[in-house]
């Protein structure tokens, strides 16, 4: 291993995970099991309590119902290589994203997404509804980021009525896997090539609309 690789291996990476629901909790499960090098300090920021409706698609059990999501994930997924710290709060101000090397967005509201987009550090923004997943990163065209982050009401990663009908759609699992790979790539290799894409678990890759031409 050369000097640069040794330095990367020994570095402590400070990561913020915003959101501990379907995407965030499954992402953390994957990273906890798969990261076997270096030291990563990961803060989970989420103010929600665990509900029964979360259990089919989030990494919680019946015994966890009523407890803070961030607290349970801290207890469940800390390892010698991944030091998880749960903060029972929601992202509301730029000060909350200061001091991190990497940020993962896994929330269903545009306001915290925009705070992360403006942070100036590498980030990945993971979104899912039903079978579909949308990914943005700090490497993307700013016009694409703005276009894909309009004002909207909070939305679950499960389409309306799905859980009530007795099944789960798995776009959240795609998003969690992509985010886990992005984080591991940064820890192991120092960067990730991931940029914007959309995918449907049943139909495969989807296309964005073209961005407008820029006048010379």
C-alpha positions, -999 to 999 in steps of 0.1 A, spaced: 0 0 0 15 34 -10 16 65 12 -15 80 -3 -35 48 2 -22 45 37 -33 81 45 -67 74 31 -70 41 50 -61 58 83 -83 89 78 -114 96 99 -143 105 77 -170 127 92 -203 119 75 -238 133 81 -268 111 72 -299 133 70 -329 110 74 -334 76 90 -364 62 72 -366 36 44 -335 49 26 -314 60 55 -319 30 78 -312 5 51 -282 24 38 -268 24 73 -274 -13 76 -254 -19 44 -225 3 53 -223 -12 88 -220 -47 74 -198 -38 44 -173 -12 57 -142 -30 70 -115 -4 68 -105 30 84 -127 49 108 -159 66 97 -178 89 121 -214 90 110 -240 113 125 -277 104 119 -300 134 120 -337 126 123 -363 138 147 -389 111 141 -401 83 163 -406 47 150 -442 38 141 -458 5 132 -461 15 96 -423 19 94 -416 -18 101 -422 -34 66 -395 -13 49 -373 2 76 -346 -14 97 -366 -15 129 -385 -41 149 -418 -41 169 -397 -36 201 -384 -3 187 -419 13 182 -421 46 200 -384 52 202 -364 78 182 -351 64 149 -317 80 153 -312 66 188 -320 30 177 -297 32 146 -268 44 168 -272 14 191 -277 -11 163 -252 -3 136 -220 10 154 -189 -10 146 -152 -6 151 -150 10 117 -183 29 118 -190 51 148 -227 61 147 -241 90 166 -278 97 166 -292 132 169 -329 134 175 -335 165 155 -344 176 119 -323 197 96 -334 233 97 -303 255 95 -269 257 77 -250 254 110 -262 218 113 -243 207 82 -210 223 92 -179 202 100 -187 172 78 -166 158 50 -195 140 33 -233 144 35 -260 119 25 -296 132 20 -324 107 26 -353 129 35 -387 136 18 -387 175 20 -370 201 -3 -359 225 24 -332 203 40 -321 191 6 -314 227 -4 -294 233 28 -272 203 19 -268 214 -18 -255 247 -6 -230 232 20 -199 232 -3 -189 196 6 -195 164 -14 -231 152 -11 -255 127 -25 -292 132 -26 -312 100 -26 -350 99 -34 -375 73 -39 -412 68 -45 -427 34 -51 -404 14 -75 -385 45 -86 -352 61 -74 -337 94 -83 -301 103 -75 -283 137 -75 -248 146 -64 -226 176 -59 -210 168 -93 -242 175 -112 -251 206 -133 -266 232 -108 -295 237 -133 -303 200 -130 -302 202 -92 -326 232 -91 -349 216 -116 -352 184 -96 -357 202 -62 -390 221 -65 -413 229 -36 -435 200 -27 -453 184 3 -435 157 22 -438 123 5 -432 88 17 -410 63 -2 -441 41 -4 -467 51 -29 -501 60 -15 -521 30 -3 -494 4 -9 -487 -5 28 -525 -6 35 -529 -31 7 -503 -54 23 -471 -50 2 -440 -29 -2 -424 -13 -33 -386 -14 -33 -373 18 -49 -360 28 -14 -337 -3 -14 -322 8 -47 -315 43 -33 -300 28 -1 -277 6 -21 -265 34 -43 -259 57 -13 -240 29 5 -217 24 -25 -211 61 -28 -201 64 8 -178 33 7 -162 46 -25 -154 79 -8 -139 61 22 -119 36 3 -110 55 -29 -114 91 -19 -142 99 -44 -172 85 -63 -181 91 -100 -218 90 -93 -239 117 -109 -276 122 -117 -297 93 -128 -332 78 -124 -341 41 -124 -373 21 -119 -370 -13 -102 -393 -28 -129 -384 -9 -160 -348 1 -156 -331 34 -165 -352 65 -170 -343 97 -188 -342 133 -175 -356 160 -198 -329 179 -216 -315 209 -199 -319 242 -218 -291 254 -240 -267 280 -225 -262 311 -247 -226 319 -255 
